[in-house]
Amino acid sequence: MSSSPAPSGSGPVTDPAPLSLCAREPRVPADRLVAEMVPPPRFDSVRFSTYIPDPNQPSQTEAVQVLEGFAASLGQEAGGSGKRRLFGFGRAPRKAAPAGPRGVYLDGGYGVGKTHLLASLWHATPAEPARKAFGTFVELTNLVGALGFQQTVQTLSGHRLLCIDEFELDDPGDTVLVSTLLGKLVDAGVALAATSNTLPGKLGEGRFAAADFMREIQGLSAHFRALRIDGEDYRHRGLPEAPPPYSDEEVTKAAHATEGASLDAFSPLLDHLARVHPSRYGALTDGIKAVCLTGVRPVPDQSTALRLVVLADRLYDREVPVLASGLPFDQLFSDEMLNGGYRKKYFRAISRLTALARDAAKLTNSR
């Protein structure tokens, strides 16, 4: 970004300093949390027609066809036909919730396009945006924390569809909370769709994630049809490896040269995340065009790691490239973390940060 000409009689005008995430302490009103329950910017324009199934994975084509039928069935409900079509998604007018499945669960590994398909379902469902909601499991629990349980039930009960991305099975308390919430919404006639991840080491074990999901949601399992989506991570399919980390000087130079970029040292940023509620991490990145980090190192503990995962999700949703010095992103988490109960989250964060690191290569011409 070039500097403006200096006014007559003044000294030279230099480029403004980069932004800093550590300097931000956003406050997010509850109504914004509700209004933002739509597919993130990365998935604004996705549709079933833009999903490119792997020809070697027929389950991907099948998933598209089933979800298109699901969306169409919700449109039939809206028309008041009362007919029960695709696996019982019809709705009895203003009576008890209909019997049979009211939702779909997309079961598969990292990067097979589950979020793309979930967002496509949201877009294809014939309803005003205010009557369909899309959010991650964490965003849903944050909404309950902001509104309270009863108000969340009341707010979402008028929706035709609730899409939950990255359903978490590793926190028993949150899982029970969300399961109870979904039970109330099903009783109100809300259709559901959810995704989660099969663990990398479990991809050969069939319905591992689906079985876990159905067990954890207990009484709600009858309301979901599980769709298996096989395939490899598209973020790495046929693409080069993530670029190695840059030097501190390269990262700093790129931050000063990129309008809207932030520049932070990694350790102070981790400390700052502990002072900002994860529900505000999206607001923390408002207006940021690129994130530049110096001194990336392994995260010191589980709590810090989980906060970093949420930030990585928000940056990925908003397509914010990440340019970094220090260690590569696949060395962020210890072997103990990657083999522990939260490993799904850590592998997802590595995958997404790797994709954002590739996107950041355009910020510097030094290689």
N, C-alpha and C positions, 0 to 999 in steps of 0.2 A: 504494500500500500504506500503510495508516494505521499510525501508531506506537502502541505499547502504552501504557497509562496509566503515569505515572511512579510508582514506589514512594514511599510516604510518607517525607518528609524528604530526598528526593534531588532532583537537578536534572532537567530535562526529558529524556526519552529520544527521540533522533532516529532516523530511518530508518537502517538499516545501510548502509554504503557498498556500491556495486555490486561485483560480482566483477571480476576482471581475468584475461584470458587470459595476459597477460605474466607473471603471478605463478605460473603453472602449469608444472610440468615432469613430466609423467606418465611412468610406467614401465609398459610393457605386456608381460606374459609371453607367450611364444610360444603357449601353449595358448589364450589369449584370442583371438589372431589367428585360430586355427582355428575356435573356437566361434562367432566373430562372422561367419563366412562364410555369412550368410543375407541375404535382401533387407533393405535398410535400413528404418527405421521408416516412412518416407514410403510404402513399398510393402508394408507388412504386410498390408493388406486388399485389395490389387488382385487381380483375377481376370480371366479372359478375358471374363466377363460384364459387368465394369465398364469395359471398354475400349469407347469410343464411336467407331466408325470414321467418318471424314468421308465422307458419301455421295458426294462428288465424287472420292473417291480409292479406287477398287475394290481397289487393292493392299493396303489396310489390312484389309479384310474377308477377302481371300484369306490374308493372313498369319495371322490368327486361326484360320482353318480348318486351315491346314497345321500350326500349332503345337499345336492341340488333338489332331490326329492323331499328332503326334510324341509328346506326353505319353502318349496311349493306347497307342502302340506300346511305350513303356518299361514300362507296366503289364503288357502281354502278356509281355514278357521276364521280368518278376518272377514271373509265373505259371508260367514254365517251359514255355510252349507251344512255344518253339523256332521258331514260324512267322515268316517274314520278311514284314513288311507294308510300311508306308510307307517308300518309297525305301530299303529294305534296312537297317532299324534292328534286325533280329533279332540275337540273340547266340548263338553256338555254345557249348554248355556247356563251360566250362573248357578250351577249346582256343584256337587262335590267334584273334586279334581278327577279327571278321566282315568280309567284304569289303563294299565299297559305303559310301555316306555314313554317318557316325556323328554328324553334327552339322548345325546350321543357323547361318547367318550372316545377321543382320538388317541390311540395308544401307539407309541413309536419312539425311535431314538432321536438323537440330536440332528437338527437340520434337514428333516425329511419334509418340511413344509407344513407342519401342523398349525402354526400360527397363521400362515398364509390362508389355509383352508378355513380356519376359525373366523378370521376377518372376512373372508369371502362369504361365509354363511351370514354374518352380521349384515353385510352390504346387500345380500340377495333376499333377506327376509323383508317382506312387504309390511313395513311399519315405519312410522315417523321415528327419527333418531331418539326422541325423548321417550320412546316406548320400547327401546331395546338397549341393552347395556353390554359393554365389553371391558374387561379388566383382568389383571392378573390376580392370582389368589391373594398375594400380599396387599394389593390395592383394595380388594374386597374386605379383608380384615381391617385395614386402615379406615375404610368407610364405616364399619361397625364401631370402631373406636371413636370416630369423630361424631357420628350421629346417635350412637346407642343402638342396641339390638332392635327394639320395637320400632324405632323410627326408620331404621334400614329396611325392615320388613315392609312397613307401610310405603316407603318410597319406591321399592322395587316391585311390589305386588301388582302394580298396574302395567308392568312391562309384558310384552309378548315373548321376549327372548333374553336370557342372560348367558353370556359367553364368559367362561373363566379360563384364562390361559395359565399354564404352569401350575396346575393344582398341586399343592404341597402335601406330602404324606409324612413329613419328618417331624412335625410338631403336633403331638396328640391333642393338646388343648385347642389349637387353632382348627385342627381337622374336625373336632367335635362341634366347635362353634359354627363353622361354615356348613357342616352337615345339617345341623339344626336349622340354620337359616334357609338352606335349600329345601328342606322339608316343608317349611312354612310357605315358600314361594311355589313349590309344586302344588300344594293345597290350593293356592290362589290361581292356579292355571298357567303359571309361567313355564315356558319350555327352557331347557337347559342344554348347554354344550360345554365340554371341558377338554383340556389337554393336560398331559403330563409327559414325563420322559421315562423310557426304559433305561436302566443303568447300562453304561457301556459294556460292562462285563456280563450282562444278562441278555444280550441281543439274541443269543442262540437258545434261549429258554422259553420260547413261545410267548405265553400270555402273562409274563411276570408282572409287568406294570398294571395291566388290566385287573389281574387277580388282587393285587395290593389295593388298587383303587376301590374295587367293589367291596373288599373287606372293610376298608377304613370308613367308607360312607354308610356301611351297615344297612339300615332300613331303606336307604335311598337306592340301593343297587338295582332294584327292579325297574327303576325309572330310566336306566341308561342302557343303550345298546353300544357295545364296544366295537370300534372299528380299528383293526390293526393296519398300520402304515409302515411298510418296510422300506429300507433304502439307506444310502450313505448320506453323510452331512453335505448338503449342497454347498455350504459355505466353503468347503474344502475340495469339492468335486472338480477335478481338472484345473485347479488354481495353484499358483505357486505358494510356497510356504510363506508365513508371515515374515515381513522384513525384520532383520535383526535390530535391536535397539539402536537409537542414534546417540550421539554425544550430547552432553549438557549444552554445549555451545550451539549445536545444530538445532536442538529443541527450542532454546531461548531465541535464536535468530528467527526461526519460523513463527514463533508466537508473536514477535514484534512486527513481522511482515504480513500477518494474516488478520484481517479485520474481523472482530468478534471472537478472537481466540482468547482462551484463558491460559494462564501459566501458573502452575503451583508445584512446589516440591511435594513428593509423594507422601512422606511421613506426616508433615503437617496437615495435608488433606485428610489422611486417615483419622487424625485426631479431631479434625473439624466435623467429619461425618458423625462422630459420636455425640456431637452437640446439636445435630439437626435430625428431626424425626424422619425416618425413611419415607413417610408419606409426602414429604416436602422435597425429595430429591429431584422430582420432575421440575418443580419450580426453581430449584437450585440451578438447573441448567437452562432456564429460559433465556433465549437470545444468544446462547453460546453457539458459535459456528465450528469451533474446534477446541479440543482439550489437549493441552501440552503439559506433560508431567516430567519432572526430573527426578532421578534417583529412585526409580522403581525397585522395590526389594520385596522379599517374601513377607506376607502379612503375619503379624506376630501372634494372633490368637483367633479363636473361632468367632467371637462377637464382631471383631473388626472385619474378618473375612466375609461374614454374612452381610454387613453393611456395604462392603465393596461390591458384592454380587448385585444388590439392589441398584446401586449407581450404574453398574455396567448395563443392567437391563434398561434403565431410563436412557442412557446414552445410545444404546443400540436402537431402541424404539424411535429415537429422534434423529438417527443417522448422523451422529456427531463423531467425526474421526478423532482418533486418539494417537498422538505422537508422543513417544516416550523415550527416555534414556534409562540406563540401569539394566535390570534383568529382563529377559523376555517374559511375556505374560504367562507362558506355560510353566514358569517357575514361581508363580505367585503363592501357590498353596502347597503345603507340606504333604509328604506321602501319607502321613497320618490323617490329614484332612481329606485327601482324595480317596482314602479307604474307609472313611467314617460315614456317619448317618446323613451328612449334608452333601455327599459327593456329587449328587445330581446337580445341585446348584453350582458347585465349583466347576464342573466340566462345562456347564452351560456358559458360565462367565468366561472361561478360557476361550471357548468357541467364538463368543460374540466379540470379546476384546481383540481376538486375532483378526476377525473380519474388519473391525474398526481400525486396527493398525495398518491393514492393507490400504484402506481408504485414505489414511493419513499420508501415504507416500507422496501424494501430489502436493503436499504442503512444502516440501523441500526438494530442491533440484541438486542436492549434493551427491546423489547416487545415480 
